[in-house]
Amino acid sequence: MNKPIEFRIDQPLYQKLDRHLFPGDGDEHGAVIAAGIVETPRGIRLLAREVFLAQDGIDYVSGTRGYRALTAKFVAEISGYCAEQNLCYFAVHCHGSRDEVCFSSDDIASHERGYPALLDITRGGPVGALVFAKNAVAGDIWTPSGRFPLDHMTIIGSHIRNLYPSPQSRSRPSSPMYDRHVRMFGDVGQEIFANLKVVIIGLGGGGSLINEWLSRFGVGHIVAIDFDRVDLTNLPRIIGATHWDAMTWLTKQPIPWLQKLGRRLAAHKVHVARRVAKQANPSIRYDAVVGNIVDEAIAKLLVDADFLFLAADSMQSRLVFNALVHQYLIPGIQIGAKVPVDKQTRQVGDIFTATRPVLPYAYGGCLHCHELIPAGRLQQEALSEEERRTQRYVEDEDIAQPSVITLNVKSAEQAVNDFMMMFTGLYHPEVQLCHQLRFARERSIINVEPRANDDCLDCSSSSRSRRARGDRYRLPCRMPNV
């Protein structure tokens, strides 16, 4: 296996582990991480779900063949739990170094004695060990097909950062095209963007703005997902779209069959977005996916993404986006704009835009916990158009919701700035990325206090939740027809 192995852990869980391993006494301490797993063309990701801290002198004691070791009882209990929950088992300890770390010969010998048996106990694992220094981590990963090193660990929070076994070589100087970027976050920051896979779900007004900005940032790989086409009514809000893309010379004809032909020949939004991205960065890798995020085959394309932007506003797309964030530990942001209109007076109400960061842990902005995926709306969207009419779900169906591109800018610009600062370390690790509502007419901003439900099936530590379970849990998608 030549694929790199990455270990992902959310910031609160990492902080819990870090405090235990490095309390300031300079001694060695131990723990176990239970993790989910996903294998993709980019490599294997191990997804930290729970940390079990070994109590000094009880669970972590003086070893007979090394300095210290986890007790047999502790190992049996946690490995049994991992087998029951279909999770992977990883023993953890620390060394006293700071920026570089590796296993001792005693560590390696203990792995060779114990991990073949643990593979059996955990039904094929993987299993393994991690050793931490204050700013480094190394791993020894055992699978039924062999034994492999850990490439790096990614910590997901307001500052997304990587830990390696040793300091990485300095980045090559960036292209002069990014000179002004480098003056802000250095060659390292520019290289981070070049190595990212970023997903944009919905390429309308907000998504098309995000698409152009990410391309100009130098993001190396963009996946754009949308089933819709350009037409005369969305043309003013889609960056880079032309009248030719909308086939207006056909759709404006008074002949119905010509109008229908024009709509069928109009460009898909994702193909316009790809053209815009290639103009900004000819070397970008771009996947223009004509489809819907709620379909399982398309959602599965995203499980190895580094970041998700949701710029589509159906409840089903929110449901799948929220599940991807928590099940695969992928940070994301949902954006939107709302222009309410009174049905009686036709007067415009409180115009607002929303930028909602969603990070994969409790109080990280889960859309379920913020009551932003109501069951009634999900049920409504699952019905056919005729069923919605029959059940009076569709009122004033000929009246489209008002929208202008400047409102899309309001929500999208904060989202992309959040993305930039999270990956380049410009945000302090303790920054709370709250949901933010901007009211355009009042020129006011409201930060929404984070919420969490102890029984949430997405973000909680409940035994039924999907958090960090990876491919050993099903996404809430539409199933393919058999």
VENWO-V595278 format. One record per residue. N is the residue number from 0. BURIAL is 1 if it has 16 or more other C-alpha atoms within 10 Angstrom, else 0. Layout:
n: {N | N}
burial: {BURIAL | BURIAL}
This chain:
n: {0 | 1 | 2 | 3 | 4 | 5 | 6 | 7 | 8 | 9 | 10 | 11 | 12 | 13 | 14 | 15 | 16 | 17 | 18 | 19 | 20 | 21 | 22 | 23 | 24 | 25 | 26 | 27 | 28 | 29 | 30 | 31 | 32 | 33 | 34 | 35 | 36 | 37 | 38 | 39 | 40 | 41 | 42 | 43 | 44 | 45 | 46 | 47 | 48 | 49 | 50 | 51 | 52 | 53 | 54 | 55 | 56 | 57 | 58 | 59 | 60 | 61 | 62 | 63 | 64 | 65 | 66 | 67 | 68 | 69 | 70 | 71 | 72 | 73 | 74 | 75 | 76 | 77 | 78 | 79 | 80 | 81 | 82 | 83 | 84 | 85 | 86 | 87 | 88 | 89 | 90 | 91 | 92 | 93 | 94 | 95 | 96 | 97 | 98 | 99 | 100 | 101 | 102 | 103 | 104 | 105 | 106 | 107 | 108 | 109 | 110 | 111 | 112 | 113 | 114 | 115 | 116 | 117 | 118 | 119 | 120 | 121 | 122 | 123 | 124 | 125 | 126 | 127 | 128 | 129 | 130 | 131 | 132 | 133 | 134 | 135 | 136 | 137 | 138 | 139 | 140 | 141 | 142 | 143 | 144 | 145 | 146 | 147 | 148 | 149 | 150 | 151 | 152 | 153 | 154 | 155 | 156 | 157 | 158 | 159 | 160 | 161 | 162 | 163 | 164 | 165 | 166 | 167 | 168 | 169 | 170 | 171 | 172 | 173 | 174 | 175 | 176 | 177 | 178 | 179 | 180 | 181 | 182 | 183 | 184 | 185 | 186 | 187 | 188 | 189 | 190 | 191 | 192 | 193 | 194 | 195 | 196 | 197 | 198 | 199 | 200 | 201 | 202 | 203 | 204 | 205 | 206 | 207 | 208 | 209 | 210 | 211 | 212 | 213 | 214 | 215 | 216 | 217 | 218 | 219 | 220 | 221 | 222 | 223 | 224 | 225 | 226 | 227 | 228 | 229 | 230 | 231 | 232 | 233 | 234 | 235 | 236 | 237 | 238 | 239 | 240 | 241 | 242 | 243 | 244 | 245 | 246 | 247 | 248 | 249 | 250 | 251 | 252 | 253 | 254 | 255 | 256 | 257 | 258 | 259 | 260 | 261 | 262 | 263 | 264 | 265 | 266 | 267 | 268 | 269 | 270 | 271 | 272 | 273 | 274 | 275 | 276 | 277 | 278 | 279 | 280 | 281 | 282 | 283 | 284 | 285 | 286 | 287 | 288 | 289 | 290 | 291 | 292 | 293 | 294 | 295 | 296 | 297 | 298 | 299 | 300 | 301 | 302 | 303 | 304 | 305 | 306 | 307 | 308 | 309 | 310 | 311 | 312 | 313 | 314 | 315 | 316 | 317 | 318 | 319 | 320 | 321 | 322 | 323 | 324 | 325 | 326 | 327 | 328 | 329 | 330 | 331 | 332 | 333 | 334 | 335 | 336 | 337 | 338 | 339 | 340 | 341 | 342 | 343 | 344 | 345 | 346 | 347 | 348 | 349 | 350 | 351 | 352 | 353 | 354 | 355 | 356 | 357 | 358 | 359 | 360 | 361 | 362 | 363 | 364 | 365 | 366 | 367 | 368 | 369 | 370 | 371 | 372 | 373 | 374 | 375 | 376 | 377 | 378 | 379 | 380 | 381 | 382 | 383 | 384 | 385 | 386 | 387 | 388 | 389 | 390 | 391 | 392 | 393 | 394 | 395 | 396 | 397 | 398 | 399 | 400 | 401 | 402 | 403 | 404 | 405 | 406 | 407 | 408 | 409 | 410 | 411 | 412 | 413 | 414 | 415 | 416 | 417 | 418 | 419 | 420 | 421 | 422 | 423 | 424 | 425 | 426 | 427 | 428 | 429 | 430 | 431 | 432 | 433 | 434 | 435 | 436 | 437 | 438 | 439 | 440 | 441 | 442 | 443 | 444 | 445 | 446 | 447 | 448 | 449 | 450 | 451 | 452 | 453 | 454 | 455 | 456 | 457 | 458 | 459 | 460 | 461 | 462 | 463 | 464 | 465 | 466 | 467 | 468 | 469 | 470 | 471 | 472 | 473 | 474 | 475 | 476 | 477 | 478 | 479 | 480 | 481}
burial: {0 | 0 | 0 | 0 | 1 | 1 | 1 | 1 | 1 | 1 | 1 | 1 | 1 | 1 | 0 | 0 | 1 | 0 | 0 | 1 | 1 | 1 | 0 | 0 | 0 | 0 | 0 | 1 | 1 | 1 | 1 | 1 | 1 | 1 | 1 | 1 | 1 | 1 | 0 | 0 | 0 | 0 | 0 | 1 | 1 | 1 | 1 | 1 | 1 | 1 | 1 | 1 | 1 | 1 | 0 | 0 | 0 | 0 | 1 | 1 | 1 | 0 | 0 | 0 | 0 | 0 | 0 | 1 | 1 | 1 | 1 | 0 | 0 | 1 | 1 | 0 | 0 | 1 | 1 | 1 | 1 | 1 | 1 | 0 | 1 | 1 | 1 | 1 | 1 | 1 | 1 | 1 | 1 | 1 | 1 | 1 | 0 | 0 | 1 | 1 | 1 | 1 | 1 | 0 | 0 | 0 | 1 | 0 | 0 | 0 | 1 | 0 | 0 | 0 | 1 | 1 | 0 | 1 | 1 | 0 | 1 | 1 | 1 | 1 | 1 | 1 | 1 | 1 | 1 | 1 | 1 | 1 | 1 | 1 | 1 | 1 | 1 | 1 | 1 | 1 | 1 | 1 | 0 | 0 | 0 | 0 | 0 | 1 | 1 | 1 | 1 | 1 | 1 | 1 | 1 | 1 | 1 | 1 | 1 | 1 | 1 | 1 | 1 | 1 | 1 | 1 | 0 | 0 | 0 | 0 | 0 | 0 | 0 | 1 | 0 | 0 | 0 | 1 | 0 | 0 | 1 | 1 | 0 | 0 | 1 | 1 | 1 | 1 | 1 | 1 | 1 | 1 | 1 | 1 | 0 | 1 | 1 | 1 | 1 | 1 | 1 | 1 | 1 | 1 | 1 | 1 | 1 | 1 | 1 | 1 | 1 | 1 | 1 | 1 | 1 | 1 | 1 | 1 | 1 | 1 | 1 | 1 | 1 | 1 | 1 | 1 | 0 | 1 | 1 | 1 | 1 | 0 | 0 | 1 | 1 | 1 | 1 | 1 | 1 | 1 | 1 | 1 | 0 | 0 | 1 | 1 | 1 | 1 | 0 | 1 | 1 | 0 | 0 | 0 | 0 | 0 | 0 | 0 | 1 | 0 | 0 | 1 | 1 | 0 | 1 | 1 | 1 | 1 | 1 | 1 | 1 | 1 | 1 | 1 | 1 | 1 | 1 | 1 | 0 | 1 | 1 | 0 | 0 | 1 | 1 | 1 | 0 | 1 | 1 | 1 | 1 | 1 | 1 | 1 | 1 | 1 | 0 | 1 | 1 | 0 | 0 | 1 | 1 | 1 | 1 | 1 | 1 | 1 | 1 | 1 | 1 | 1 | 0 | 0 | 1 | 1 | 1 | 1 | 1 | 1 | 1 | 1 | 1 | 1 | 1 | 1 | 1 | 1 | 1 | 1 | 1 | 1 | 1 | 1 | 1 | 1 | 1 | 1 | 0 | 0 | 0 | 0 | 0 | 0 | 0 | 0 | 0 | 0 | 0 | 0 | 1 | 1 | 1 | 1 | 1 | 1 | 1 | 1 | 1 | 1 | 1 | 1 | 1 | 1 | 1 | 1 | 1 | 1 | 1 | 1 | 0 | 0 | 1 | 0 | 0 | 0 | 0 | 1 | 0 | 1 | 0 | 0 | 0 | 0 | 0 | 0 | 0 | 1 | 0 | 0 | 0 | 0 | 1 | 0 | 0 | 0 | 0 | 0 | 0 | 0 | 0 | 0 | 1 | 0 | 1 | 0 | 1 | 1 | 1 | 1 | 1 | 1 | 1 | 1 | 1 | 1 | 0 | 1 | 1 | 1 | 1 | 1 | 1 | 1 | 0 | 0 | 1 | 0 | 0 | 0 | 0 | 1 | 1 | 1 | 1 | 1 | 1 | 1 | 1 | 0 | 0 | 0 | 0 | 0 | 0 | 0 | 0 | 0 | 0 | 1 | 1 | 1 | 1 | 0 | 0 | 1 | 1 | 1 | 1 | 1 | 1 | 0 | 0 | 0 | 1 | 1 | 1 | 1 | 1 | 1 | 1 | 0 | 0 | 0 | 1 | 1 | 1 | 1 | 0 | 0 | 0 | 0}
